[in-house]
Amino acid sequence: MIPLSVPNLSGNELAYVNQALVDGWVSTGGPSITRFEDEFACYSGVEYVTACQSGTAALHLALAESGIGAGDLVAAPVLTFIASVNPIRYVGAEPVFMDCDDSLCIDPAKFGFYLGSECEMRDDGFCYDRSLDRPVKAVIAAHIFGNTVDMERMAPLCKKYNIIIIEDAAEAVGTFFSTGAYAGKMAGTIGDYGAFSFNGNKIITTGGGGMITSPDFRRVQRMKHLSTQAKTDEVFYTHDEIGYNYRMTNVQAAIGLAQLEQLEVFVDIKRANYSLYREHGVELLPFRDGCRPNYWFYSYVCQADKQYRDGLIRHLFNRGIQTRPPWALCHEQPMYVNCKAFNIERAHYYHARIINLPCSTNLSADDISRVAEEIHAYG
């Protein structure tokens, strides 16, 4: 079986984990955590980060720290993994679902039309959805499959309407903007908060883990505080608010250090494999102009309908090739069917046609040739 996306642990992972074990640092304290935070901050070009248990935890911490809660609305992409949306409910808020553009990321133009046509600014300084009579306090700007949200349009829009930007960069570690106002800035470092994931299928992994960043030192310190059960006294176990057990472990961080050393190598491999698929006549979805993507996932867009797409997935599986469609659209999940979804169109089109192809960094040229041959053989 050619798998969809598996980790590449060919570097110093074993050596660094062994050192953590020898030193006895296996839990949520230890030098590897601090070092991983420092090196990730340096790579990403930011000052303030804190490591946590997952990308989901990072989003939850951002929403909790920002004060989002009951009665608030959070704009969210309809085409994304459910983990981008569930933390909205963790804090008692409600999502309003937004359509994607051709990058698969949230469409700033349609989001702007929603704000201008369905919402109004009120005396308290917030933008209210008139039909729901609730304020839109934040947006989850998820960078899908290593692509980027059009932040040059998103950021001014959110400033105009006083909306917090929480960048979900779970799939975009290593992606950065190459042109425009944010040239050189990494995905996840432009908004008020940035959330990253190191799950086992991401471009770099700690097994399970995440990172949260913000340009505001106090915000990051409070999120670290929340992630460690909001403890104010290490000896007498006093706490000043409801906290969470969200801190990354030292063993996870040790793996992360070795993975981070290889990140740019992984990006180069993924770029080369992406090009090789295209050389074999597999027309993959392009990435947005003006960014250096990390090429995390390769999306093949079928020209026929969902029935053809699903048949091709079965055909490839029967030939020993693992593929996946994109996630079920969030506004159609049973937990969210009663939430507002604004003019969803493109997401339906792409959801019915996309197949994500094998994209691991240990793919061989023969593997890619075999996948391409089976796609063409299906017709």
Salt bridges, closest charged atoms under 4 A:
GLU37 OE2 - ARG247 NH1 2.72
GLU39 OE2 - ARG35 NE 2.91
ASP72 OD1 - LYS137 NZ 3.08
GLU94 OE2 - ARG89 NE 2.79
ASP99 OD2 - LYS110 NZ 2.82
ASP101 OD2 - ARG288 NH2 3.16
ASP102 OD1 - ARG346 NH2 2.85
GLU118 OE1 - LYS340 NZ 2.81
GLU120 OE2 - ARG122 NE 3.05
ASP129 OD2 - LYS340 NZ 2.89
ASP133 OD1 - ARG122 NH1 2.68
GLU167 OE1 - HIS143 NE2 2.71
ASP192 OD1 - ARG219 NH1 3.72
ASP216 OD1 - ARG218 NE 3.70
GLU234 OE1 - LYS231 NZ 3.91
ASP240 OD1 - HIS225 NE2 2.73
GLU241 OE1 - ARG222 NH2 2.66
GLU264 OE2 - ARG292 NH2 3.06
ASP268 OD1 - ARG271 NH1 2.88
ASP310 OD2 - LYS306 NZ 2.78
ASP310 OD1 - ARG309 NE 2.70
GLU332 OE2 - HIS348 ND1 3.92
GLU345 OE1 - LYS110 NZ 2.98
GLU374 OE1 - HIS315 NE2 3.08
GLU374 OE1 - ARG319 NE 3.74
